[in-house]
Amino acid sequence: MKDILQVFGAVMAVLIAIEIFINIRLYLGSNVIPVQLVIATALMAIARKVIVLDLALVSAEQIVGIGITALALGICYWLVQQKT
């Protein structure tokens, strides 16, 4: 089971790297930062962290921090989407 999570985490890391590359390419092409895409990439990174998280090695404060970060990014994404 642990091997599957490691492989899935590696695949998600590659997807996040591709998203970051797309963000950079969009920025260089238009000189406008694609805020919604950046927030979506951050949400994907947090999701990857939650999926590959080993609960035996983290404290309760770290779990709460990850949850608050995910909630804040979700609200931020929703607000940006409502604006457009």
Jmol script that loads the backbone (N, CA, C; Angstrom):
load data "model"
ATOM      1  N   MET A   1       0.822  -1.198   0.000  1.00  0.00           N
ATOM      2  CA  MET A   1       0.000   0.000   0.000  1.00  0.00           C
ATOM      3  C   MET A   1       0.866   1.263   0.000  1.00  0.00           C
ATOM      4  N   LYS A   2       1.969   1.190   0.765  1.00  0.00           N
ATOM      5  CA  LYS A   2       2.850   2.348   0.832  1.00  0.00           C
ATOM      6  C   LYS A   2       3.503   2.629  -0.523  1.00  0.00           C
ATOM      7  N   ASP A   3       3.822   1.566  -1.266  1.00  0.00           N
ATOM      8  CA  ASP A   3       4.422   1.742  -2.593  1.00  0.00           C
ATOM      9  C   ASP A   3       3.457   2.433  -3.549  1.00  0.00           C
ATOM     10  N   ILE A   4       2.189   2.074  -3.461  1.00  0.00           N
ATOM     11  CA  ILE A   4       1.185   2.690  -4.324  1.00  0.00           C
ATOM     12  C   ILE A   4       1.071   4.177  -4.020  1.00  0.00           C
ATOM     13  N   LEU A   5       1.092   4.532  -2.733  1.00  0.00           N
ATOM     14  CA  LEU A   5       1.020   5.946  -2.365  1.00  0.00           C
ATOM     15  C   LEU A   5       2.252   6.705  -2.839  1.00  0.00           C
ATOM     16  N   GLN A   6       3.413   6.081  -2.791  1.00  0.00           N
ATOM     17  CA  GLN A   6       4.626   6.739  -3.270  1.00  0.00           C
ATOM     18  C   GLN A   6       4.569   6.971  -4.779  1.00  0.00           C
ATOM     19  N   VAL A   7       4.093   5.978  -5.509  1.00  0.00           N
ATOM     20  CA  VAL A   7       3.968   6.130  -6.966  1.00  0.00           C
ATOM     21  C   VAL A   7       2.943   7.209  -7.291  1.00  0.00           C
ATOM     22  N   PHE A   8       1.814   7.191  -6.602  1.00  0.00           N
ATOM     23  CA  PHE A   8       0.785   8.193  -6.843  1.00  0.00           C
ATOM     24  C   PHE A   8       1.301   9.586  -6.490  1.00  0.00           C
ATOM     25  N   GLY A   9       2.053   9.699  -5.406  1.00  0.00           N
ATOM     26  CA  GLY A   9       2.646  10.978  -5.031  1.00  0.00           C
ATOM     27  C   GLY A   9       3.624  11.475  -6.073  1.00  0.00           C
ATOM     28  N   ALA A  10       4.407  10.563  -6.645  1.00  0.00           N
ATOM     29  CA  ALA A  10       5.356  10.952  -7.698  1.00  0.00           C
ATOM     30  C   ALA A  10       4.619  11.410  -8.949  1.00  0.00           C
ATOM     31  N   VAL A  11       3.544  10.717  -9.312  1.00  0.00           N
ATOM     32  CA  VAL A  11       2.754  11.113 -10.479  1.00  0.00           C
ATOM     33  C   VAL A  11       2.143  12.491 -10.252  1.00  0.00           C
ATOM     34  N   MET A  12       1.633  12.727  -9.068  1.00  0.00           N
ATOM     35  CA  MET A  12       1.051  14.042  -8.763  1.00  0.00           C
ATOM     36  C   MET A  12       2.124  15.127  -8.766  1.00  0.00           C
ATOM     37  N   ALA A  13       3.329  14.804  -8.314  1.00  0.00           N
ATOM     38  CA  ALA A  13       4.418  15.785  -8.353  1.00  0.00           C
ATOM     39  C   ALA A  13       4.740  16.170  -9.791  1.00  0.00           C
ATOM     40  N   VAL A  14       4.705  15.198 -10.697  1.00  0.00           N
ATOM     41  CA  VAL A  14       4.942  15.491 -12.114  1.00  0.00           C
ATOM     42  C   VAL A  14       3.825  16.379 -12.656  1.00  0.00           C
ATOM     43  N   LEU A  15       2.587  16.085 -12.298  1.00  0.00           N
ATOM     44  CA  LEU A  15       1.459  16.917 -12.748  1.00  0.00           C
ATOM     45  C   LEU A  15       1.580  18.346 -12.219  1.00  0.00           C
ATOM     46  N   ILE A  16       2.005  18.494 -10.974  1.00  0.00           N
ATOM     47  CA  ILE A  16       2.189  19.825 -10.402  1.00  0.00           C
ATOM     48  C   ILE A  16       3.299  20.562 -11.144  1.00  0.00           C
ATOM     49  N   ALA A  17       4.381  19.853 -11.470  1.00  0.00           N
ATOM     50  CA  ALA A  17       5.475  20.476 -12.224  1.00  0.00           C
ATOM     51  C   ALA A  17       4.994  20.936 -13.599  1.00  0.00           C
ATOM     52  N   ILE A  18       4.154  20.144 -14.245  1.00  0.00           N
ATOM     53  CA  ILE A  18       3.602  20.537 -15.547  1.00  0.00           C
ATOM     54  C   ILE A  18       2.728  21.777 -15.396  1.00  0.00           C
ATOM     55  N   GLU A  19       1.927  21.831 -14.344  1.00  0.00           N
ATOM     56  CA  GLU A  19       1.081  23.009 -14.097  1.00  0.00           C
ATOM     57  C   GLU A  19       1.929  24.253 -13.865  1.00  0.00           C
ATOM     58  N   ILE A  20       3.016  24.108 -13.120  1.00  0.00           N
ATOM     59  CA  ILE A  20       3.895  25.247 -12.879  1.00  0.00           C
ATOM     60  C   ILE A  20       4.521  25.711 -14.196  1.00  0.00           C
ATOM     61  N   PHE A  21       4.922  24.767 -15.038  1.00  0.00           N
ATOM     62  CA  PHE A  21       5.474  25.114 -16.349  1.00  0.00           C
ATOM     63  C   PHE A  21       4.448  25.873 -17.181  1.00  0.00           C
ATOM     64  N   ILE A  22       3.192  25.430 -17.147  1.00  0.00           N
ATOM     65  CA  ILE A  22       2.129  26.124 -17.875  1.00  0.00           C
ATOM     66  C   ILE A  22       1.935  27.535 -17.318  1.00  0.00           C
ATOM     67  N   ASN A  23       1.983  27.671 -15.984  1.00  0.00           N
ATOM     68  CA  ASN A  23       1.862  29.000 -15.371  1.00  0.00           C
ATOM     69  C   ASN A  23       2.956  29.931 -15.861  1.00  0.00           C
ATOM     70  N   ILE A  24       4.184  29.434 -15.889  1.00  0.00           N
ATOM     71  CA  ILE A  24       5.307  30.262 -16.334  1.00  0.00           C
ATOM     72  C   ILE A  24       5.152  30.635 -17.800  1.00  0.00           C
ATOM     73  N   ARG A  25       4.743  29.663 -18.612  1.00  0.00           N
ATOM     74  CA  ARG A  25       4.567  29.934 -20.038  1.00  0.00           C
ATOM     75  C   ARG A  25       3.468  30.968 -20.285  1.00  0.00           C
ATOM     76  N   LEU A  26       2.370  30.864 -19.548  1.00  0.00           N
ATOM     77  CA  LEU A  26       1.297  31.850 -19.691  1.00  0.00           C
ATOM     78  C   LEU A  26       1.760  33.234 -19.257  1.00  0.00           C
ATOM     79  N   TYR A  27       2.535  33.283 -18.176  1.00  0.00           N
ATOM     80  CA  TYR A  27       3.019  34.571 -17.698  1.00  0.00           C
ATOM     81  C   TYR A  27       3.970  35.212 -18.707  1.00  0.00           C
ATOM     82  N   LEU A  28       4.886  34.424 -19.238  1.00  0.00           N
ATOM     83  CA  LEU A  28       5.844  34.977 -20.200  1.00  0.00           C
ATOM     84  C   LEU A  28       5.166  35.384 -21.501  1.00  0.00           C
ATOM     85  N   GLY A  29       4.076  34.718 -21.862  1.00  0.00           N
ATOM     86  CA  GLY A  29       3.379  35.046 -23.089  1.00  0.00           C
ATOM     87  C   GLY A  29       2.511  36.284 -22.996  1.00  0.00           C
ATOM     88  N   SER A  30       2.003  36.588 -21.799  1.00  0.00           N
ATOM     89  CA  SER A  30       1.067  37.703 -21.696  1.00  0.00           C
ATOM     90  C   SER A  30       1.434  38.729 -20.630  1.00  0.00           C
ATOM     91  N   ASN A  31       2.453  38.460 -19.820  1.00  0.00           N
ATOM     92  CA  ASN A  31       2.855  39.337 -18.716  1.00  0.00           C
ATOM     93  C   ASN A  31       1.725  39.584 -17.717  1.00  0.00           C
ATOM     94  N   VAL A  32       0.785  38.663 -17.642  1.00  0.00           N
ATOM     95  CA  VAL A  32      -0.299  38.710 -16.670  1.00  0.00           C
ATOM     96  C   VAL A  32      -0.244  37.411 -15.877  1.00  0.00           C
ATOM     97  N   ILE A  33      -0.261  37.519 -14.562  1.00  0.00           N
ATOM     98  CA  ILE A  33      -0.195  36.318 -13.734  1.00  0.00           C
ATOM     99  C   ILE A  33      -1.580  35.670 -13.717  1.00  0.00           C
ATOM    100  N   PRO A  34      -1.686  34.399 -14.147  1.00  0.00           N
ATOM    101  CA  PRO A  34      -2.987  33.702 -14.125  1.00  0.00           C
ATOM    102  C   PRO A  34      -3.317  33.245 -12.699  1.00  0.00           C
ATOM    103  N   VAL A  35      -3.944  34.123 -11.937  1.00  0.00           N
ATOM    104  CA  VAL A  35      -4.167  33.901 -10.511  1.00  0.00           C
ATOM    105  C   VAL A  35      -4.963  32.632 -10.260  1.00  0.00           C
ATOM    106  N   GLN A  36      -6.012  32.416 -11.021  1.00  0.00           N
ATOM    107  CA  GLN A  36      -6.849  31.238 -10.787  1.00  0.00           C
ATOM    108  C   GLN A  36      -6.063  29.951 -11.022  1.00  0.00           C
ATOM    109  N   LEU A  37      -5.219  29.931 -12.015  1.00  0.00           N
ATOM    110  CA  LEU A  37      -4.410  28.752 -12.294  1.00  0.00           C
ATOM    111  C   LEU A  37      -3.349  28.536 -11.223  1.00  0.00           C
ATOM    112  N   VAL A  38      -2.796  29.612 -10.706  1.00  0.00           N
ATOM    113  CA  VAL A  38      -1.809  29.506  -9.627  1.00  0.00           C
ATOM    114  C   VAL A  38      -2.452  28.947  -8.360  1.00  0.00           C
ATOM    115  N   ILE A  39      -3.640  29.418  -8.044  1.00  0.00           N
ATOM    116  CA  ILE A  39      -4.346  28.917  -6.862  1.00  0.00           C
ATOM    117  C   ILE A  39      -4.726  27.449  -7.056  1.00  0.00           C
ATOM    118  N   ALA A  40      -5.156  27.093  -8.254  1.00  0.00           N
ATOM    119  CA  ALA A  40      -5.492  25.688  -8.530  1.00  0.00           C
ATOM    120  C   ALA A  40      -4.259  24.795  -8.396  1.00  0.00           C
ATOM    121  N   THR A  41      -3.108  25.279  -8.813  1.00  0.00           N
ATOM    122  CA  THR A  41      -1.870  24.519  -8.659  1.00  0.00           C
ATOM    123  C   THR A  41      -1.534  24.346  -7.182  1.00  0.00           C
ATOM    124  N   ALA A  42      -1.716  25.391  -6.402  1.00  0.00           N
ATOM    125  CA  ALA A  42      -1.470  25.302  -4.963  1.00  0.00           C
ATOM    126  C   ALA A  42      -2.433  24.318  -4.305  1.00  0.00           C
ATOM    127  N   LEU A  43      -3.688  24.318  -4.741  1.00  0.00           N
ATOM    128  CA  LEU A  43      -4.653  23.346  -4.211  1.00  0.00           C
ATOM    129  C   LEU A  43      -4.239  21.915  -4.554  1.00  0.00           C
ATOM    130  N   MET A  44      -3.714  21.719  -5.751  1.00  0.00           N
ATOM    131  CA  MET A  44      -3.261  20.393  -6.146  1.00  0.00           C
ATOM    132  C   MET A  44      -2.064  19.959  -5.288  1.00  0.00           C
ATOM    133  N   ALA A  45      -1.188  20.898  -4.988  1.00  0.00           N
ATOM    134  CA  ALA A  45      -0.036  20.583  -4.147  1.00  0.00           C
ATOM    135  C   ALA A  45      -0.472  20.216  -2.729  1.00  0.00           C
ATOM    136  N   ILE A  46      -1.440  20.929  -2.192  1.00  0.00           N
ATOM    137  CA  ILE A  46      -1.961  20.601  -0.857  1.00  0.00           C
ATOM    138  C   ILE A  46      -2.645  19.241  -0.881  1.00  0.00           C
ATOM    139  N   ALA A  47      -3.402  18.962  -1.941  1.00  0.00           N
ATOM    140  CA  ALA A  47      -4.062  17.657  -2.060  1.00  0.00           C
ATOM    141  C   ALA A  47      -3.034  16.533  -2.107  1.00  0.00           C
ATOM    142  N   ARG A  48      -1.933  16.751  -2.837  1.00  0.00           N
ATOM    143  CA  ARG A  48      -0.867  15.750  -2.890  1.00  0.00           C
ATOM    144  C   ARG A  48      -0.292  15.528  -1.496  1.00  0.00           C
ATOM    145  N   LYS A  49      -0.087  16.613  -0.758  1.00  0.00           N
ATOM    146  CA  LYS A  49       0.464  16.509   0.590  1.00  0.00           C
ATOM    147  C   LYS A  49      -0.457  15.703   1.490  1.00  0.00           C
ATOM    148  N   VAL A  50      -1.750  15.929   1.381  1.00  0.00           N
ATOM    149  CA  VAL A  50      -2.712  15.195   2.209  1.00  0.00           C
ATOM    150  C   VAL A  50      -2.731  13.720   1.827  1.00  0.00           C
ATOM    151  N   ILE A  51      -2.641  13.419   0.551  1.00  0.00           N
ATOM    152  CA  ILE A  51      -2.702  12.028   0.103  1.00  0.00           C
ATOM    153  C   ILE A  51      -1.492  11.230   0.561  1.00  0.00           C
ATOM    154  N   VAL A  52      -0.309  11.818   0.474  1.00  0.00           N
ATOM    155  CA  VAL A  52       0.903  11.070   0.827  1.00  0.00           C
ATOM    156  C   VAL A  52       1.327  11.285   2.273  1.00  0.00           C
ATOM    157  N   LEU A  53       0.513  11.952   3.058  1.00  0.00           N
ATOM    158  CA  LEU A  53       0.831  12.260   4.446  1.00  0.00           C
ATOM    159  C   LEU A  53       0.880  10.992   5.291  1.00  0.00           C
ATOM    160  N   ASP A  54       1.943  10.846   6.049  1.00  0.00           N
ATOM    161  CA  ASP A  54       2.066   9.721   6.980  1.00  0.00           C
ATOM    162  C   ASP A  54       1.638  10.226   8.355  1.00  0.00           C
ATOM    163  N   LEU A  55       0.467   9.812   8.792  1.00  0.00           N
ATOM    164  CA  LEU A  55      -0.108  10.337  10.026  1.00  0.00           C
ATOM    165  C   LEU A  55       0.704   9.978  11.262  1.00  0.00           C
ATOM    166  N   ALA A  56       1.566   8.966  11.168  1.00  0.00           N
ATOM    167  CA  ALA A  56       2.396   8.586  12.311  1.00  0.00           C
ATOM    168  C   ALA A  56       3.530   9.589  12.537  1.00  0.00           C
ATOM    169  N   LEU A  57       3.867  10.379  11.531  1.00  0.00           N
ATOM    170  CA  LEU A  57       5.022  11.277  11.628  1.00  0.00           C
ATOM    171  C   LEU A  57       4.668  12.740  11.829  1.00  0.00           C
ATOM    172  N   VAL A  58       3.397  13.091  11.770  1.00  0.00           N
ATOM    173  CA  VAL A  58       3.015  14.494  11.885  1.00  0.00           C
ATOM    174  C   VAL A  58       2.247  14.746  13.169  1.00  0.00           C
ATOM    175  N   SER A  59       2.305  15.986  13.626  1.00  0.00           N
ATOM    176  CA  SER A  59       1.586  16.358  14.838  1.00  0.00           C
ATOM    177  C   SER A  59       0.201  16.889  14.476  1.00  0.00           C
ATOM    178  N   ALA A  60      -0.605  17.053  15.506  1.00  0.00           N
ATOM    179  CA  ALA A  60      -1.966  17.562  15.309  1.00  0.00           C
ATOM    180  C   ALA A  60      -1.930  18.993  14.783  1.00  0.00           C
ATOM    181  N   GLU A  61      -0.948  19.777  15.229  1.00  0.00           N
ATOM    182  CA  GLU A  61      -0.846  21.159  14.767  1.00  0.00           C
ATOM    183  C   GLU A  61      -0.554  21.218  13.273  1.00  0.00           C
ATOM    184  N   GLN A  62       0.273  20.309  12.782  1.00  0.00           N
ATOM    185  CA  GLN A  62       0.574  20.286  11.352  1.00  0.00           C
ATOM    186  C   GLN A  62      -0.656  19.902  10.539  1.00  0.00           C
ATOM    187  N   ILE A  63      -1.442  18.967  11.025  1.00  0.00           N
ATOM    188  CA  ILE A  63      -2.661  18.560  10.327  1.00  0.00           C
ATOM    189  C   ILE A  63      -3.663  19.716  10.295  1.00  0.00           C
ATOM    190  N   VAL A  64      -3.803  20.414  11.411  1.00  0.00           N
ATOM    191  CA  VAL A  64      -4.699  21.574  11.455  1.00  0.00           C
ATOM    192  C   VAL A  64      -4.198  22.660  10.502  1.00  0.00           C
ATOM    193  N   GLY A  65      -2.891  22.875  10.458  1.00  0.00           N
ATOM    194  CA  GLY A  65      -2.320  23.869   9.552  1.00  0.00           C
ATOM    195  C   GLY A  65      -2.580  23.537   8.095  1.00  0.00           C
ATOM    196  N   ILE A  66      -2.433  22.269   7.731  1.00  0.00           N
ATOM    197  CA  ILE A  66      -2.714  21.847   6.362  1.00  0.00           C
ATOM    198  C   ILE A  66      -4.195  22.035   6.040  1.00  0.00           C
ATOM    199  N   GLY A  67      -5.053  21.717   7.000  1.00  0.00           N
ATOM    200  CA  GLY A  67      -6.491  21.899   6.794  1.00  0.00           C
ATOM    201  C   GLY A  67      -6.872  23.356   6.616  1.00  0.00           C
ATOM    202  N   ILE A  68      -6.292  24.228   7.439  1.00  0.00           N
ATOM    203  CA  ILE A  68      -6.577  25.661   7.319  1.00  0.00           C
ATOM    204  C   ILE A  68      -6.063  26.198   5.989  1.00  0.00           C
ATOM    205  N   THR A  69      -4.883  25.730   5.576  1.00  0.00           N
ATOM    206  CA  THR A  69      -4.327  26.159   4.293  1.00  0.00           C
ATOM    207  C   THR A  69      -5.225  25.733   3.132  1.00  0.00           C
ATOM    208  N   ALA A  70      -5.692  24.487   3.177  1.00  0.00           N
ATOM    209  CA  ALA A  70      -6.572  23.990   2.119  1.00  0.00           C
ATOM    210  C   ALA A  70      -7.885  24.775   2.092  1.00  0.00           C
ATOM    211  N   LEU A  71      -8.427  25.059   3.255  1.00  0.00           N
ATOM    212  CA  LEU A  71      -9.670  25.834   3.335  1.00  0.00           C
ATOM    213  C   LEU A  71      -9.471  27.254   2.806  1.00  0.00           C
ATOM    214  N   ALA A  72      -8.366  27.880   3.187  1.00  0.00           N
ATOM    215  CA  ALA A  72      -8.097  29.241   2.720  1.00  0.00           C
ATOM    216  C   ALA A  72      -7.902  29.276   1.205  1.00  0.00           C
ATOM    217  N   LEU A  73      -7.185  28.306   0.664  1.00  0.00           N
ATOM    218  CA  LEU A  73      -7.002  28.260  -0.790  1.00  0.00           C
ATOM    219  C   LEU A  73      -8.321  27.987  -1.502  1.00  0.00           C
ATOM    220  N   GLY A  74      -9.158  27.134  -0.926  1.00  0.00           N
ATOM    221  CA  GLY A  74     -10.462  26.862  -1.517  1.00  0.00           C
ATOM    222  C   GLY A  74     -11.339  28.094  -1.553  1.00  0.00           C
ATOM    223  N   ILE A  75     -11.349  28.844  -0.464  1.00  0.00           N
ATOM    224  CA  ILE A  75     -12.133  30.080  -0.412  1.00  0.00           C
ATOM    225  C   ILE A  75     -11.574  31.097  -1.397  1.00  0.00           C
ATOM    226  N   CYS A  76     -10.259  31.194  -1.450  1.00  0.00           N
ATOM    227  CA  CYS A  76      -9.613  32.127  -2.381  1.00  0.00           C
ATOM    228  C   CYS A  76      -9.957  31.765  -3.828  1.00  0.00           C
ATOM    229  N   TYR A  77      -9.909  30.478  -4.160  1.00  0.00           N
ATOM    230  CA  TYR A  77     -10.251  30.041  -5.512  1.00  0.00           C
ATOM    231  C   TYR A  77     -11.700  30.385  -5.834  1.00  0.00           C
ATOM    232  N   TRP A  78     -12.591  30.143  -4.886  1.00  0.00           N
ATOM    233  CA  TRP A  78     -14.007  30.441  -5.091  1.00  0.00           C
ATOM    234  C   TRP A  78     -14.225  31.943  -5.308  1.00  0.00           C
ATOM    235  N   LEU A  79     -13.542  32.771  -4.512  1.00  0.00           N
ATOM    236  CA  LEU A  79     -13.683  34.214  -4.663  1.00  0.00           C
ATOM    237  C   LEU A  79     -13.163  34.703  -6.009  1.00  0.00           C
ATOM    238  N   VAL A  80     -12.038  34.155  -6.441  1.00  0.00           N
ATOM    239  CA  VAL A  80     -11.487  34.556  -7.741  1.00  0.00           C
ATOM    240  C   VAL A  80     -12.418  34.117  -8.868  1.00  0.00           C
ATOM    241  N   GLN A  81     -13.009  32.938  -8.727  1.00  0.00           N
ATOM    242  CA  GLN A  81     -13.920  32.446  -9.759  1.00  0.00           C
ATOM    243  C   GLN A  81     -15.205  33.275  -9.785  1.00  0.00           C
ATOM    244  N   GLN A  82     -15.664  33.736  -8.636  1.00  0.00           N
ATOM    245  CA  GLN A  82     -16.873  34.558  -8.594  1.00  0.00           C
ATOM    246  C   GLN A  82     -16.637  35.914  -9.241  1.00  0.00           C
ATOM    247  N   LYS A  83     -15.399  36.404  -9.159  1.00  0.00           N
ATOM    248  CA  LYS A  83     -15.081  37.701  -9.745  1.00  0.00           C
ATOM    249  C   LYS A  83     -15.096  37.656 -11.273  1.00  0.00           C
ATOM    250  N   THR A  84     -14.700  36.512 -11.854  1.00  0.00           N
ATOM    251  CA  THR A  84     -14.622  36.426 -13.315  1.00  0.00           C
ATOM    252  C   THR A  84     -15.930  36.018 -13.927  1.00  0.00           C
TER     253      THR A  84
END
end "model"
wireframe off; spacefill off
backbone 0.3
color backbone group
